[in-house]
């Protein structure tokens, strides 16, 4: 029992140390993400993503990078804009960008693993997206797209449906005026809290698993598994096995970064780390959501295509950064034990936790808890797409406040969300 409790304490100690190290960065990342979402309207996405042209793909990347980093919300929102008429390719590109090109991911990578990994993420992400677009153009048939659309229109629920549908963006005035207005502060607080609510399990799970792996798995196992004694084979093996390890971890989004730090210290190749982080969109729970959203055949196609582009992108990043001599020689990612001292990390954590307190207070005073309860529910009317509502009809309802109705394109005066069609029978 002493040995067991000692091992558990060691794992928790490492998990807490990593948590303390990245707390301020997580707060900063989510706050920046909330500010961007507060001024970017989701209602414009469908109109801006009609095809797979280079311009549309670039817009999809920008919109995705400005969206929530929650993988489940990204998958739900991609299905939503596809159902409303967006290109399937553009919707998938948006999904990739919203989990791999977001601000908070880059900050955490830089803090735990170094700036080279952040650079690799933001270089490899567009490479992976370009590969995905080419792969879709070569292999995605109109018949598969039609099968995906038919299944999507059935409206089967996944995870974070309500969160994906929420649009509290502020319009009117300059960017600074929108961000500093009372309504802008409210929108930022709501996005901030709901983004945290949607990914905290992944982050906590990633930190706990990383602590356990760092404490319990001997270094010689990782070195053997990642073929450290065979440098050339290791560079090929890392991107191939990285996504598979990510799949089995059940952890997605930012929660992958602490695990990536452990794997890097254990011997996985640089490209393998990149492919591992990219693989947040093929973890087993999300593959099951693809099955419900688009059908079994399309979900298998997505898995095969996503896995292939993640592997190839990892190999390209490995080769490119090797040529430029940007791959770190030392494997010294911050997998550390608890150490709370009066240093810059402690002061930053205190400052950003006080900022979080202000956002939480604003969230609680502006109807936030009611919206939070709706996060995992599909918005009203979302599961009945086959029943049209005439333009101008007041059969549109706020998904958060069902008593608020209005015409098409109206917004709820209480929460600012765009009204959706009321379910009809």
Phi and psi in degrees as a GROMACS rama.xvg file:
@    title "Ramachandran Plot"
@    xaxis  label "Phi"
@    yaxis  label "Psi"
@TYPE xy
-61.6882  -42.0327  UNK-2
-64.4022  -43.5832  UNK-3
-63.0179  -48.8851  UNK-4
-65.5518  -34.3708  UNK-5
-63.9864  -41.2088  UNK-6
-66.2058  -41.0915  UNK-7
-64.1235  -43.2089  UNK-8
-62.3851  -39.0428  UNK-9
-63.5435  -44.8671  UNK-10
-63.6978  -44.2436  UNK-11
-66.7758  -33.3475  UNK-12
-63.4551  -44.4064  UNK-13
-65.8714  -42.9929  UNK-14
-61.1532  -42.0773  UNK-15
-66.2888  -40.8723  UNK-16
-60.2536  -42.7477  UNK-17
-67.5194  -38.5165  UNK-18
-61.4706  -46.3686  UNK-19
-62.2157  -37.0544  UNK-20
-67.1548  -31.8755  UNK-21
-108.726  1.40904  UNK-22
-56.5804  -52.3384  UNK-23
-62.1159  -35.9193  UNK-24
-68.699  -37.3032  UNK-25
-63.1072  -44.9885  UNK-26
-60.7194  -46.4389  UNK-27
-60.8762  -45.84  UNK-28
-61.9754  -45.7677  UNK-29
-68.7641  -33.83  UNK-30
-66.6362  -43.6953  UNK-31
-63.4514  -41.3274  UNK-32
-62.5881  -42.457  UNK-33
-63.1437  -38.3308  UNK-34
-65.2196  -40.5981  UNK-35
-66.9356  -44.4857  UNK-36
-63.4153  -28.2138  UNK-37
-68.3605  -19.9895  UNK-38
-116.06  3.30998  UNK-39
-114.167  116.189  UNK-40
-83.8047  129.132  UNK-41
-69.7371  -23.2154  UNK-42
-66.6662  -19.0772  UNK-43
-86.9454  -10.9178  UNK-44
-63.7675  -44.6927  UNK-45
-60.8692  -43.2163  UNK-46
-64.3485  -32.461  UNK-47
-87.0988  -7.43555  UNK-48
-123.61  57.804  UNK-49
-82.2814  -18.1617  UNK-50
-151.08  -168.026  UNK-51
-113.546  30.4309  UNK-52
-68.6083  158.607  UNK-53
-54.7851  -39.3709  UNK-54
-63.6482  -44.726  UNK-55
-64.9204  -40.9419  UNK-56
-63.0446  -39.9962  UNK-57
-63.084  -41.0175  UNK-58
-64.7533  -41.6892  UNK-59
-60.375  -39.0498  UNK-60
-63.604  -44.7525  UNK-61
-64.6255  -43.6229  UNK-62
-65.3801  -39.1013  UNK-63
-64.8875  -43.5881  UNK-64
-63.6081  -25.4545  UNK-65
-89.1642  0.142761  UNK-66
-98.1401  -175.493  UNK-67
-66.7587  148.77  UNK-68
-86.942  -0.150504  UNK-69
-69.8354  121.447  UNK-70
-62.4491  -40.8882  UNK-71
-65.8979  -42.2141  UNK-72
-65.2551  -38.3801  UNK-73
-62.5574  -42.7713  UNK-74
-65.2291  -41.8955  UNK-75
-66.0373  -42.2049  UNK-76
-68.1289  -36.8203  UNK-77
-61.2326  -42.2337  UNK-78
-64.0227  -39.6979  UNK-79
-63.0214  -46.8138  UNK-80
-72.8195  -27.6159  UNK-81
-65.6838  -41.8546  UNK-82
-63.5474  -30.0745  UNK-83
-85.9887  2.01124  UNK-84
119.242  -2.39979  UNK-85
-70.5499  155.193  UNK-86
-61.3687  139.584  UNK-87
-62.219  -41.8598  UNK-88
-62.2821  -46.4021  UNK-89
-62.5707  -37.7055  UNK-90
-63.8903  -41.0137  UNK-91
-69.9698  -36.1504  UNK-92
-63.3914  -43.3562  UNK-93
-56.826  -43.68  UNK-94
-60.9107  -45.6703  UNK-95
-61.9139  -46.6718  UNK-96
-65.8058  -33.8622  UNK-97
-73.0963  -11.8363  UNK-98
-115.368  -18.5879  UNK-99
-114.697  -9.28783  UNK-100
-122.345  18.3901  UNK-101
-84.6787  156.69  UNK-102
-61.4416  -47.0289  UNK-103
-64.69  -32.0178  UNK-104
-64.2059  -44.0108  UNK-105
-62.7284  -38.915  UNK-106
-65.1223  -45.7448  UNK-107
-67.0449  -38.97  UNK-108
-59.8519  -45.2433  UNK-109
-63.5384  -38.5257  UNK-110
-72.2829  -43.5805  UNK-111
-86.8718  -33.3041  UNK-112
-122.881  -15.2974  UNK-113
110.635  158.726  UNK-114
-65.9304  -24.8149  UNK-115
-64.2736  -34.0933  UNK-116
-72.9822  -35.366  UNK-117
-63.2909  -44.8033  UNK-118
-61.121  -42.1812  UNK-119
-61.4564  -38.5298  UNK-120
-63.6693  -44.5898  UNK-121
-84.1172  -11.8022  UNK-122
-88.5237  -44.9822  UNK-123
-69.903  -31.1248  UNK-124
-59.147  -54.0628  UNK-125
-61.3861  -35.0101  UNK-126
-61.5805  -45.7878  UNK-127
-62.6568  -40.7319  UNK-128
-65.8914  -40.9236  UNK-129
-62.0925  -42.8196  UNK-130
-61.8528  -39.6299  UNK-131
-63.6185  -44.1176  UNK-132
-61.4378  -44.5456  UNK-133
-63.7079  -43.6882  UNK-134
-61.8596  -41.7813  UNK-135
-63.6815  -42.4649  UNK-136
-63.7283  -32.4102  UNK-137
-85.2375  -29.4988  UNK-138
-124.335  -17.4689  UNK-139
-84.6195  112.361  UNK-140
-87.143  154.41  UNK-141
-56.7398  -32.343  UNK-142
-65.0645  -42.027  UNK-143
-64.4464  -39.8218  UNK-144
-62.4963  -40.6814  UNK-145
-66.5581  -39.4949  UNK-146
-61.8133  -41.2777  UNK-147
-63.7049  -41.1192  UNK-148
-67.788  -41.5465  UNK-149
-61.7834  -45.2501  UNK-150
-67.1258  -40.9679  UNK-151
-60.5099  -38.242  UNK-152
-71.3165  -9.21336  UNK-153
-72.132  -21.0196  UNK-154
73.0212  27.3537  UNK-155
-64.6523  139.806  UNK-156
-85.9066  147.222  UNK-157
-113.8  -114.799  UNK-158
-133.269  142.354  UNK-159
62.3173  36.6711  UNK-160
-63.5402  -45.6256  UNK-161
-65.4127  -38.8795  UNK-162
-62.3891  -40.5689  UNK-163
-66.0654  -30.4191  UNK-164
-85.2955  -15.596  UNK-165
-67.4486  128.935  UNK-166
-132.102  101.324  UNK-167
-113.822  20.9342  UNK-168
-64.3816  149.548  UNK-169
-102.331  133.25  UNK-170
-118.531  163.826  UNK-171
88.7999  130.012  UNK-172
87.425  175.64  UNK-173
-72.7722  168.741  UNK-174
-59.1718  -44.1652  UNK-175
-64.7593  -41.0199  UNK-176
-62.8088  -39.0964  UNK-177
-67.2996  -41.6176  UNK-178
-69.8324  -32.9608  UNK-179
-95.0412  -2.60065  UNK-180
-74.3484  163.482  UNK-181
-61.8005  -40.9441  UNK-182
-67.9355  -35.8627  UNK-183
-64.2711  -42.6893  UNK-184
-63.0515  -38.7392  UNK-185
-63.2762  -45.1454  UNK-186
-61.9057  -42.3875  UNK-187
-62.2346  -43.7595  UNK-188
-63.0313  -39.2639  UNK-189
-68.8166  -46.2663  UNK-190
-62.6193  -40.621  UNK-191
-60.8537  -50.9511  UNK-192
-66.6594  -42.0685  UNK-193
-72.016  -32.0298  UNK-194
-65.0539  -42.2817  UNK-195
-61.4617  -43.9507  UNK-196
-62.7065  -29.874  UNK-197
-83.0455  -22.9649  UNK-198
-119.94  -1.93808  UNK-199
-62.0757  -32.8759  UNK-200
-65.9702  -40.0716  UNK-201
-65.0468  -43.1448  UNK-202
-64.6848  -47.6235  UNK-203
-63.1058  -43.2342  UNK-204
-61.7087  -43.2006  UNK-205
-62.2573  -42.3026  UNK-206
-66.6019  -41.5458  UNK-207
-67.4026  -42.8273  UNK-208
-65.9116  -40.9676  UNK-209
-61.5602  -42.5032  UNK-210
-62.0737  -42.0869  UNK-211
-65.8444  -44.588  UNK-212
-64.7261  -41.272  UNK-213
-65.9976  -35.3867  UNK-214
-84.597  -34.0054  UNK-215
-106.038  -28.842  UNK-216
-91.0687  120.36  UNK-217
-66.481  149.584  UNK-218
-61.4031  -33.2868  UNK-219
-65.0764  -28.3822  UNK-220
-65.5102  -48.775  UNK-221
-61.7048  -42.0097  UNK-222
-63.1849  -37.3647  UNK-223
-70.7469  -43.9031  UNK-224
-65.0873  -37.3094  UNK-225
-94.7104  11.855  UNK-226
56.5412  44.4227  UNK-227
-60.3814  -30.9254  UNK-228
-77.2022  -3.13831  UNK-229
-127.822  80.4201  UNK-230
-52.0743  -43.9467  UNK-231
-68.0463  -46.2455  UNK-232
-63.4432  -34.3616  UNK-233
-61.9072  -37.165  UNK-234
-66.689  -31.7273  UNK-235
-81.4886  -38.4376  UNK-236
-70.3259  -39.1022  UNK-237
-55.771  -54.9863  UNK-238
-63.9452  -27.024  UNK-239
-72.4539  -41.189  UNK-240
-91.9146  -23.3933  UNK-241
-54.2093  -51.9779  UNK-242
-62.087  -32.6389  UNK-243
-68.8439  -38.5101  UNK-244
-63.1478  -41.4124  UNK-245
-62.1575  -41.7092  UNK-246
-55.8533  -44.5076  UNK-247
-79.0856  -14.7245  UNK-248
-77.1614  -19.0697  UNK-249
64.3207  7.80284  UNK-250
-106.057  134.024  UNK-251
-130.805  179.938  UNK-252
58.4379  -140.131  UNK-253
-66.9841  -23.2393  UNK-254
-60.7488  -17.2611  UNK-255
-71.836  -24.0799  UNK-256
-65.0553  -47.8028  UNK-257
-57.4922  -37.608  UNK-258
-65.1171  -40.2137  UNK-259
-61.1655  -37.8019  UNK-260
-62.3386  -41.8185  UNK-261
-65.227  -44.3017  UNK-262
-64.0818  -39.1701  UNK-263
-63.7495  -45.2416  UNK-264
-63.6028  -28.2618  UNK-265
-78.9909  -17.8856  UNK-266
126.874  -0.135014  UNK-267
-64.4154  149.866  UNK-268
-69.4937  163.845  UNK-269
-59.2776  -47.6538  UNK-270
-64.4388  -30.2618  UNK-271
-66.0332  -37.5915  UNK-272
-61.6428  -45.3015  UNK-273
-61.7182  -47.0898  UNK-274
-63.664  -37.3121  UNK-275
-61.128  -45.9006  UNK-276
-67.7328  -37.7505  UNK-277
-61.4805  -25.7989  UNK-278
-78.9969  13.3659  UNK-279
-64.2842  -16.9982  UNK-280
-96.0657  8.53072  UNK-281
-129.27  21.9661  UNK-282
-66.0287  156.616  UNK-283
-57.1944  -43.2483  UNK-284
-60.9322  -35.975  UNK-285
-73.9344  -34.2854  UNK-286
-60.5853  -36.8752  UNK-287
-67.0349  -34.8067  UNK-288
-67.279  -39.7846  UNK-289
-57.4186  -40.7232  UNK-290
-60.1438  -43.012  UNK-291
-71.98  -38.398  UNK-292
-71.3803  -45.3333  UNK-293
-122.226  -3.47477  UNK-294
98.0218  158.571  UNK-295
-61.8244  -43.5125  UNK-296
-65.715  -44.1179  UNK-297
-68.4443  -36.3587  UNK-298
-64.7867  -38.7905  UNK-299
-64.996  -39.9352  UNK-300
-62.3744  -43.7018  UNK-301
-63.4001  -42.1589  UNK-302
-60.9842  -48.8623  UNK-303
-62.5832  -42.7134  UNK-304
-69.3854  -47.6944  UNK-305
-60.1572  -45.6593  UNK-306
-60.5651  -44.3274  UNK-307
-62.2137  -44.8815  UNK-308
-71.9327  -30.2751  UNK-309
-65.6203  -42.8332  UNK-310
-64.8671  -48.5904  UNK-311
-64.2467  -40.7958  UNK-312
-61.6994  -40.8868  UNK-313
-62.1496  -40.9859  UNK-314
-65.9825  -40.6834  UNK-315
-65.0384  -43.673  UNK-316
-62.888  -41.8252  UNK-317
-57.5978  -47.2582  UNK-318
-67.9752  -45.525  UNK-319
-63.7519  -47.9681  UNK-320
-70.4405  -27.0887  UNK-321
-67.4393  -43.3658  UNK-322
-61.8492  -41.2219  UNK-323
-82.0366  -1.33423  UNK-324
57.7041  44.3079  UNK-325
-105.861  0.451242  UNK-326
-80.0577  125.632  UNK-327
-61.2415  142.338  UNK-328
-85.2281  -28.1483  UNK-329
-96.6449  139.898  UNK-330
-102.171  81.6607  UNK-331
-129.17  42.2044  UNK-332
-61.3001  150.686  UNK-333
-76.8063  82.0152  UNK-334
-106.901  90.6489  UNK-335
-120.601  157.837  UNK-336
-87.7188  163.392  UNK-337
-57.486  132.48  UNK-338
-157.287  94.1452  UNK-339
-100.483  107.508  UNK-340
-130.249  169.636  UNK-341
-82.0952  76.7329  UNK-342
-121.523  -172.931  UNK-343
-62.2766  -32.3241  UNK-344
-62.626  -44.2499  UNK-345
-63.8506  -45.4477  UNK-346
-63.537  -41.6515  UNK-347
-65.4129  -41.3675  UNK-348
-60.6623  -43.9313  UNK-349
-61.9934  -45.8586  UNK-350
-62.3946  -45.3726  UNK-351
-75.9224  -27.1814  UNK-352
-70.0536  -34.0366  UNK-353
-65.3047  -39.5957  UNK-354
-62.9819  -40.7056  UNK-355
-60.3607  -40.2496  UNK-356
-59.0193  -42.9575  UNK-357
-62.5031  -40.5254  UNK-358
-67.5207  -38.7868  UNK-359
-64.0849  -43.4016  UNK-360
-60.1777  -45.2932  UNK-361
-61.8613  -42.0014  UNK-362
-59.8361  -44.8067  UNK-363
-69.3713  -30.4874  UNK-364
-86.3449  -5.96054  UNK-365
-123.295  33.5626  UNK-366
78.2078  18.0744  UNK-367
-61.1727  -45.651  UNK-368
-56.8602  -37.371  UNK-369
-64.2194  -39.7084  UNK-370
-69.0185  -35.7444  UNK-371
-61.8501  -37.1566  UNK-372
-67.3721  -19.4073  UNK-373
-92.5062  -2.35363  UNK-374
-57.3222  -43.4313  UNK-375
-89.773  0.352788  UNK-376
-98.3938  145.147  UNK-377
-68.3231  143.25  UNK-378
-62.9171  148.638  UNK-379
-58.7499  129.49  UNK-380
95.6969  -13.9583  UNK-381
-68.3716  -29.1193  UNK-382
-93.1667  8.84521  UNK-383
-129.979  59.8758  UNK-384
-72.6825  -17.0879  UNK-385
-77.9798  -8.55586  UNK-386
-103.385  107.64  UNK-387
-74.8496  156.249  UNK-388
-122.621  125.5  UNK-389
-63.9985  143.959  UNK-390
-60.1534  135.887  UNK-391
91.3623  -15.4989  UNK-392
-68.1852  140.867  UNK-393
-84.991  26.3356  UNK-394
-86.4586  27.2895  UNK-395
-106.759  142.105  UNK-396
-135.913  149.519  UNK-397
-74.5333  127.921  UNK-398
-65.4565  -21.76  UNK-399
-94.2111  -29.7894  UNK-400
-128.358  85.1455  UNK-401
-58.7527  -17.1138  UNK-402
-80.0209  -10.0779  UNK-403
-94.806  118.228  UNK-404
-124.191  167.748  UNK-405
178.423  -175.887  UNK-406
-79.4304  174.829  UNK-407
-59.6444  146.913  UNK-408
70.9851  7.32973  UNK-409
-84.6078  164.042  UNK-410
-122.35  152.425  UNK-411
-70.4132  128.557  UNK-412
-71.0424  -14.6506  UNK-413
-91.3797  -37.8821  UNK-414
-122.52  -10.5022  UNK-415
83.5155  1.43979  UNK-416
-75.9976  149.162  UNK-417
-70.8076  137.141  UNK-418
-72.1924  147.148  UNK-419
-118.63  160.494  UNK-420
-61.1429  135.654  UNK-421
-69.9094  141.325  UNK-422
-64.0837  134.157  UNK-423
-114.999  154.021  UNK-424
